[in-house]
Amino acid sequence: MTAAAPRDPDQRSFRLLGEAAEIITGWPLVRERLRAAHVPDAEGRCRGCASQTRSAPHWPCALALVCR
């Protein structure tokens, strides 16, 4: 039986980031590539999260935190 999903979106996001961190830890090459891509630019925004339609998040982004 699986655990019930948290009702609070922040709790759910925190849980999902934790699960992603566990998975990425098992993939060292993927982890290193993510670490190399998700670095700050001159404005302090994440280079790996760049988009043509919106501003990149401030660094460290969620993936940079997960890949530490």
Biopython code that builds the backbone (N, CA, C, O; Angstrom):
import numpy as np
from Bio.PDB.StructureBuilder import StructureBuilder

atoms = [
    (1, "MET", "N", (0.840, -1.175, 0.000)),
    (1, "MET", "CA", (0.000, 0.000, 0.000)),
    (1, "MET", "C", (0.887, 1.240, 0.000)),
    (1, "MET", "O", (1.873, 1.292, 0.734)),
    (2, "THR", "N", (0.552, 2.229, -0.806)),
    (2, "THR", "CA", (1.333, 3.462, -0.868)),
    (2, "THR", "C", (0.797, 4.473, 0.126)),
    (2, "THR", "O", (-0.371, 4.437, 0.512)),
    (3, "ALA", "N", (1.686, 5.381, 0.534)),
    (3, "ALA", "CA", (1.288, 6.424, 1.473)),
    (3, "ALA", "C", (0.383, 7.427, 0.774)),
    (3, "ALA", "O", (0.500, 7.647, -0.432)),
    (4, "ALA", "N", (-0.508, 8.023, 1.528)),
    (4, "ALA", "CA", (-1.401, 9.037, 0.984)),
    (4, "ALA", "C", (-0.598, 10.267, 0.576)),
    (4, "ALA", "O", (0.358, 10.651, 1.250)),
    (5, "ALA", "N", (-0.996, 10.875, -0.530)),
    (5, "ALA", "CA", (-0.304, 12.085, -0.996)),
    (5, "ALA", "C", (-0.604, 13.240, -0.053)),
    (5, "ALA", "O", (-1.739, 13.398, 0.398)),
    (6, "PRO", "N", (0.414, 14.052, 0.248)),
    (6, "PRO", "CA", (0.187, 15.216, 1.104)),
    (6, "PRO", "C", (-0.818, 16.168, 0.462)),
    (6, "PRO", "O", (-0.832, 16.339, -0.757)),
    (7, "ARG", "N", (-1.648, 16.779, 1.284)),
    (7, "ARG", "CA", (-2.644, 17.720, 0.764)),
    (7, "ARG", "C", (-2.052, 19.089, 0.501)),
    (7, "ARG", "O", (-2.536, 19.813, -0.370)),
    (8, "ASP", "N", (-1.032, 19.454, 1.223)),
    (8, "ASP", "CA", (-0.389, 20.753, 1.076)),
    (8, "ASP", "C", (0.551, 20.708, -0.134)),
    (8, "ASP", "O", (1.440, 19.857, -0.185)),
    (9, "PRO", "N", (0.371, 21.610, -1.110)),
    (9, "PRO", "CA", (1.246, 21.596, -2.301)),
    (9, "PRO", "C", (2.725, 21.748, -1.961)),
    (9, "PRO", "O", (3.568, 21.157, -2.636)),
    (10, "ASP", "N", (3.061, 22.523, -0.934)),
    (10, "ASP", "CA", (4.469, 22.678, -0.558)),
    (10, "ASP", "C", (5.041, 21.360, -0.054)),
    (10, "ASP", "O", (6.185, 21.025, -0.362)),
    (11, "GLN", "N", (4.265, 20.613, 0.712)),
    (11, "GLN", "CA", (4.725, 19.310, 1.202)),
    (11, "GLN", "C", (4.921, 18.346, 0.035)),
    (11, "GLN", "O", (5.884, 17.580, 0.003)),
    (12, "ARG", "N", (4.003, 18.397, -0.913)),
    (12, "ARG", "CA", (4.091, 17.518, -2.077)),
    (12, "ARG", "C", (5.339, 17.867, -2.889)),
    (12, "ARG", "O", (6.069, 16.971, -3.312)),
    (13, "SER", "N", (5.586, 19.143, -3.106)),
    (13, "SER", "CA", (6.771, 19.563, -3.860)),
    (13, "SER", "C", (8.043, 19.124, -3.155)),
    (13, "SER", "O", (8.973, 18.639, -3.799)),
    (14, "PHE", "N", (8.092, 19.289, -1.847)),
    (14, "PHE", "CA", (9.261, 18.884, -1.066)),
    (14, "PHE", "C", (9.477, 17.380, -1.189)),
    (14, "PHE", "O", (10.610, 16.926, -1.353)),
    (15, "ARG", "N", (8.399, 16.607, -1.112)),
    (15, "ARG", "CA", (8.496, 15.151, -1.233)),
    (15, "ARG", "C", (8.991, 14.759, -2.618)),
    (15, "ARG", "O", (9.841, 13.878, -2.745)),
    (16, "LEU", "N", (8.466, 15.406, -3.660)),
    (16, "LEU", "CA", (8.878, 15.081, -5.021)),
    (16, "LEU", "C", (10.342, 15.435, -5.272)),
    (16, "LEU", "O", (11.045, 14.694, -5.959)),
    (17, "LEU", "N", (10.806, 16.553, -4.726)),
    (17, "LEU", "CA", (12.214, 16.910, -4.862)),
    (17, "LEU", "C", (13.101, 15.894, -4.159)),
    (17, "LEU", "O", (14.173, 15.554, -4.658)),
    (18, "GLY", "N", (12.664, 15.411, -3.014)),
    (18, "GLY", "CA", (13.416, 14.377, -2.302)),
    (18, "GLY", "C", (13.510, 13.095, -3.111)),
    (18, "GLY", "O", (14.566, 12.467, -3.177)),
    (19, "GLU", "N", (12.395, 12.711, -3.729)),
    (19, "GLU", "CA", (12.394, 11.511, -4.564)),
    (19, "GLU", "C", (13.304, 11.698, -5.779)),
    (19, "GLU", "O", (14.029, 10.780, -6.163)),
    (20, "ALA", "N", (13.264, 12.877, -6.377)),
    (20, "ALA", "CA", (14.132, 13.154, -7.527)),
    (20, "ALA", "C", (15.602, 13.077, -7.124)),
    (20, "ALA", "O", (16.425, 12.540, -7.866)),
    (21, "ALA", "N", (15.928, 13.609, -5.955)),
    (21, "ALA", "CA", (17.311, 13.563, -5.469)),
    (21, "ALA", "C", (17.779, 12.124, -5.302)),
    (21, "ALA", "O", (18.913, 11.793, -5.648)),
    (22, "GLU", "N", (16.912, 11.269, -4.773)),
    (22, "GLU", "CA", (17.279, 9.856, -4.608)),
    (22, "GLU", "C", (17.542, 9.191, -5.948)),
    (22, "GLU", "O", (18.498, 8.428, -6.090)),
    (23, "ILE", "N", (16.704, 9.474, -6.926)),
    (23, "ILE", "CA", (16.870, 8.871, -8.249)),
    (23, "ILE", "C", (18.155, 9.375, -8.907)),
    (23, "ILE", "O", (18.940, 8.583, -9.427)),
    (24, "ILE", "N", (18.367, 10.693, -8.882)),
    (24, "ILE", "CA", (19.532, 11.291, -9.529)),
    (24, "ILE", "C", (20.830, 10.811, -8.882)),
    (24, "ILE", "O", (21.844, 10.674, -9.567)),
    (25, "THR", "N", (20.814, 10.557, -7.589)),
    (25, "THR", "CA", (22.004, 10.049, -6.901)),
    (25, "THR", "C", (22.458, 8.723, -7.503)),
    (25, "THR", "O", (23.653, 8.431, -7.535)),
    (26, "GLY", "N", (21.513, 7.927, -7.975)),
    (26, "GLY", "CA", (21.837, 6.632, -8.584)),
    (26, "GLY", "C", (22.348, 6.735, -10.007)),
    (26, "GLY", "O", (22.776, 5.734, -10.582)),
    (27, "TRP", "N", (22.312, 7.918, -10.582)),
    (27, "TRP", "CA", (22.761, 8.132, -11.947)),
    (27, "TRP", "C", (23.886, 9.159, -11.949)),
    (27, "TRP", "O", (23.633, 10.326, -12.249)),
    (28, "PRO", "N", (25.105, 8.776, -11.630)),
    (28, "PRO", "CA", (26.196, 9.746, -11.495)),
    (28, "PRO", "C", (26.481, 10.564, -12.754)),
    (28, "PRO", "O", (26.804, 11.746, -12.640)),
    (29, "LEU", "N", (26.374, 9.982, -13.948)),
    (29, "LEU", "CA", (26.639, 10.751, -15.170)),
    (29, "LEU", "C", (25.565, 11.812, -15.391)),
    (29, "LEU", "O", (25.873, 12.938, -15.781)),
    (30, "VAL", "N", (24.321, 11.461, -15.148)),
    (30, "VAL", "CA", (23.225, 12.430, -15.276)),
    (30, "VAL", "C", (23.406, 13.543, -14.251)),
    (30, "VAL", "O", (23.232, 14.722, -14.559)),
    (31, "ARG", "N", (23.754, 13.158, -13.045)),
    (31, "ARG", "CA", (23.955, 14.141, -11.970)),
    (31, "ARG", "C", (25.047, 15.147, -12.346)),
    (31, "ARG", "O", (24.875, 16.350, -12.151)),
    (32, "GLU", "N", (26.149, 14.666, -12.875)),
    (32, "GLU", "CA", (27.245, 15.563, -13.246)),
    (32, "GLU", "C", (26.858, 16.479, -14.411)),
    (32, "GLU", "O", (27.252, 17.645, -14.440)),
    (33, "ARG", "N", (26.095, 15.959, -15.361)),
    (33, "ARG", "CA", (25.646, 16.803, -16.484)),
    (33, "ARG", "C", (24.682, 17.883, -16.002)),
    (33, "ARG", "O", (24.748, 19.026, -16.455)),
    (34, "LEU", "N", (23.798, 17.525, -15.095)),
    (34, "LEU", "CA", (22.876, 18.517, -14.531)),
    (34, "LEU", "C", (23.639, 19.577, -13.751)),
    (34, "LEU", "O", (23.343, 20.767, -13.852)),
    (35, "ARG", "N", (24.617, 19.141, -12.976)),
    (35, "ARG", "CA", (25.453, 20.086, -12.218)),
    (35, "ARG", "C", (26.176, 21.053, -13.151)),
    (35, "ARG", "O", (26.290, 22.242, -12.852)),
    (36, "ALA", "N", (26.663, 20.541, -14.281)),
    (36, "ALA", "CA", (27.391, 21.386, -15.230)),
    (36, "ALA", "C", (26.468, 22.377, -15.936)),
    (36, "ALA", "O", (26.888, 23.488, -16.259)),
    (37, "ALA", "N", (25.216, 21.986, -16.178)),
    (37, "ALA", "CA", (24.285, 22.851, -16.909)),
    (37, "ALA", "C", (23.606, 23.888, -16.017)),
    (37, "ALA", "O", (23.343, 25.007, -16.460)),
    (38, "HIS", "N", (23.327, 23.534, -14.789)),
    (38, "HIS", "CA", (22.562, 24.408, -13.892)),
    (38, "HIS", "C", (23.507, 25.202, -12.991)),
    (38, "HIS", "O", (23.696, 24.905, -11.811)),
    (39, "VAL", "N", (24.090, 26.228, -13.614)),
    (39, "VAL", "CA", (25.035, 27.130, -12.953)),
    (39, "VAL", "C", (24.527, 28.563, -13.119)),
    (39, "VAL", "O", (23.730, 28.833, -14.017)),
    (40, "PRO", "N", (24.977, 29.480, -12.268)),
    (40, "PRO", "CA", (24.490, 30.860, -12.392)),
    (40, "PRO", "C", (25.116, 31.594, -13.576)),
    (40, "PRO", "O", (26.270, 31.359, -13.936)),
    (41, "ASP", "N", (24.320, 32.495, -14.177)),
    (41, "ASP", "CA", (24.862, 33.373, -15.205)),
    (41, "ASP", "C", (25.303, 34.681, -14.550)),
    (41, "ASP", "O", (25.315, 34.779, -13.323)),
    (42, "ALA", "N", (25.660, 35.671, -15.339)),
    (42, "ALA", "CA", (26.152, 36.943, -14.809)),
    (42, "ALA", "C", (25.102, 37.688, -13.988)),
    (42, "ALA", "O", (25.444, 38.518, -13.145)),
    (43, "GLU", "N", (23.821, 37.392, -14.234)),
    (43, "GLU", "CA", (22.731, 38.050, -13.505)),
    (43, "GLU", "C", (22.234, 37.237, -12.325)),
    (43, "GLU", "O", (21.271, 37.628, -11.664)),
    (44, "GLY", "N", (22.883, 36.101, -12.049)),
    (44, "GLY", "CA", (22.483, 35.262, -10.931)),
    (44, "GLY", "C", (21.293, 34.369, -11.225)),
    (44, "GLY", "O", (20.621, 33.906, -10.303)),
    (45, "ARG", "N", (21.028, 34.123, -12.495)),
    (45, "ARG", "CA", (19.935, 33.229, -12.891)),
    (45, "ARG", "C", (20.526, 31.935, -13.440)),
    (45, "ARG", "O", (21.667, 31.906, -13.899)),
    (46, "CYS", "N", (19.743, 30.882, -13.386)),
    (46, "CYS", "CA", (20.222, 29.562, -13.795)),
    (46, "CYS", "C", (20.335, 29.463, -15.311)),
    (46, "CYS", "O", (19.371, 29.718, -16.032)),
    (47, "ARG", "N", (21.528, 29.088, -15.792)),
    (47, "ARG", "CA", (21.737, 28.914, -17.234)),
    (47, "ARG", "C", (20.962, 27.712, -17.770)),
    (47, "ARG", "O", (20.470, 27.756, -18.898)),
    (48, "GLY", "N", (20.844, 26.659, -16.999)),
    (48, "GLY", "CA", (20.177, 25.433, -17.439)),
    (48, "GLY", "C", (18.673, 25.550, -17.521)),
    (48, "GLY", "O", (18.028, 24.738, -18.186)),
    (49, "CYS", "N", (18.102, 26.532, -16.867)),
    (49, "CYS", "CA", (16.647, 26.721, -16.856)),
    (49, "CYS", "C", (16.212, 27.841, -17.807)),
    (49, "CYS", "O", (15.066, 28.288, -17.755)),
    (50, "ALA", "N", (17.114, 28.290, -18.668)),
    (50, "ALA", "CA", (16.792, 29.381, -19.586)),
    (50, "ALA", "C", (15.626, 28.993, -20.491)),
    (50, "ALA", "O", (15.473, 27.833, -20.874)),
    (51, "SER", "N", (14.817, 29.981, -20.819)),
    (51, "SER", "CA", (13.643, 29.762, -21.654)),
    (51, "SER", "C", (13.428, 31.000, -22.515)),
    (51, "SER", "O", (13.792, 32.105, -22.115)),
    (52, "GLN", "N", (12.841, 30.824, -23.684)),
    (52, "GLN", "CA", (12.528, 31.967, -24.548)),
    (52, "GLN", "C", (11.244, 32.655, -24.116)),
    (52, "GLN", "O", (10.985, 33.786, -24.526)),
    (53, "THR", "N", (10.436, 31.997, -23.299)),
    (53, "THR", "CA", (9.133, 32.556, -22.938)),
    (53, "THR", "C", (9.062, 33.128, -21.530)),
    (53, "THR", "O", (8.102, 33.822, -21.194)),
    (54, "ARG", "N", (10.067, 32.846, -20.698)),
    (54, "ARG", "CA", (10.043, 33.383, -19.332)),
    (54, "ARG", "C", (11.475, 33.501, -18.814)),
    (54, "ARG", "O", (12.404, 32.902, -19.356)),
    (55, "SER", "N", (11.623, 34.276, -17.770)),
    (55, "SER", "CA", (12.940, 34.432, -17.157)),
    (55, "SER", "C", (13.331, 33.161, -16.423)),
    (55, "SER", "O", (12.489, 32.481, -15.837)),
    (56, "ALA", "N", (14.596, 32.854, -16.463)),
    (56, "ALA", "CA", (15.100, 31.711, -15.714)),
    (56, "ALA", "C", (15.009, 32.031, -14.222)),
    (56, "ALA", "O", (15.098, 33.196, -13.833)),
    (57, "PRO", "N", (14.831, 31.010, -13.388)),
    (57, "PRO", "CA", (14.784, 31.263, -11.947)),
    (57, "PRO", "C", (16.151, 31.703, -11.422)),
    (57, "PRO", "O", (17.185, 31.449, -12.039)),
    (58, "HIS", "N", (16.126, 32.349, -10.303)),
    (58, "HIS", "CA", (17.381, 32.711, -9.652)),
    (58, "HIS", "C", (18.101, 31.429, -9.253)),
    (58, "HIS", "O", (17.478, 30.431, -8.891)),
    (59, "TRP", "N", (19.411, 31.480, -9.327)),
    (59, "TRP", "CA", (20.214, 30.326, -8.954)),
    (59, "TRP", "C", (20.472, 30.349, -7.461)),
    (59, "TRP", "O", (20.712, 31.433, -6.929)),
    (60, "PRO", "N", (20.440, 29.250, -6.753)),
    (60, "PRO", "CA", (20.316, 27.894, -7.268)),
    (60, "PRO", "C", (18.861, 27.540, -7.550)),
    (60, "PRO", "O", (17.968, 27.815, -6.748)),
    (61, "CYS", "N", (18.647, 26.926, -8.704)),
    (61, "CYS", "CA", (17.312, 26.441, -9.065)),
    (61, "CYS", "C", (17.060, 25.130, -8.316)),
    (61, "CYS", "O", (17.937, 24.625, -7.614)),
    (62, "ALA", "N", (15.871, 24.597, -8.473)),
    (62, "ALA", "CA", (15.514, 23.345, -7.784)),
    (62, "ALA", "C", (16.449, 22.203, -8.185)),
    (62, "ALA", "O", (16.859, 21.419, -7.330)),
    (63, "LEU", "N", (16.789, 22.099, -9.465)),
    (63, "LEU", "CA", (17.668, 21.011, -9.902)),
    (63, "LEU", "C", (19.081, 21.181, -9.337)),
    (63, "LEU", "O", (19.726, 20.194, -8.983)),
    (64, "ALA", "N", (19.555, 22.399, -9.252)),
    (64, "ALA", "CA", (20.885, 22.620, -8.661)),
    (64, "ALA", "C", (20.892, 22.175, -7.203)),
    (64, "ALA", "O", (21.877, 21.612, -6.725)),
    (65, "LEU", "N", (19.806, 22.424, -6.507)),
    (65, "LEU", "CA", (19.720, 21.997, -5.102)),
    (65, "LEU", "C", (19.643, 20.480, -4.993)),
    (65, "LEU", "O", (20.269, 19.884, -4.117)),
    (66, "VAL", "N", (18.882, 19.860, -5.876)),
    (66, "VAL", "CA", (18.712, 18.407, -5.847)),
    (66, "VAL", "C", (20.016, 17.685, -6.186)),
    (66, "VAL", "O", (20.285, 16.609, -5.652)),
    (67, "CYS", "N", (20.812, 18.263, -7.057)),
    (67, "CYS", "CA", (22.046, 17.615, -7.533)),
    (67, "CYS", "C", (23.264, 17.893, -6.667)),
    (67, "CYS", "O", (24.365, 17.480, -7.032)),
    (68, "ARG", "N", (23.124, 18.553, -5.574)),
    (68, "ARG", "CA", (24.284, 18.837, -4.720)),
    (68, "ARG", "C", (24.907, 17.601, -4.194)),
    (68, "ARG", "O", (25.893, 17.671, -3.460)),
]
sb = StructureBuilder()
sb.init_structure("model")
sb.init_model(0)
sb.init_chain("A")
sb.init_seg("    ")
for serial, (resi, resn, name, xyz) in enumerate(atoms, 1):
    if name == "N":
        sb.init_residue(resn, " ", resi, " ")
    sb.init_atom(name, np.array(xyz, "f"), 0.0, 1.0, " ", f" {name:<3s}", serial, name[0])
structure = sb.get_structure()
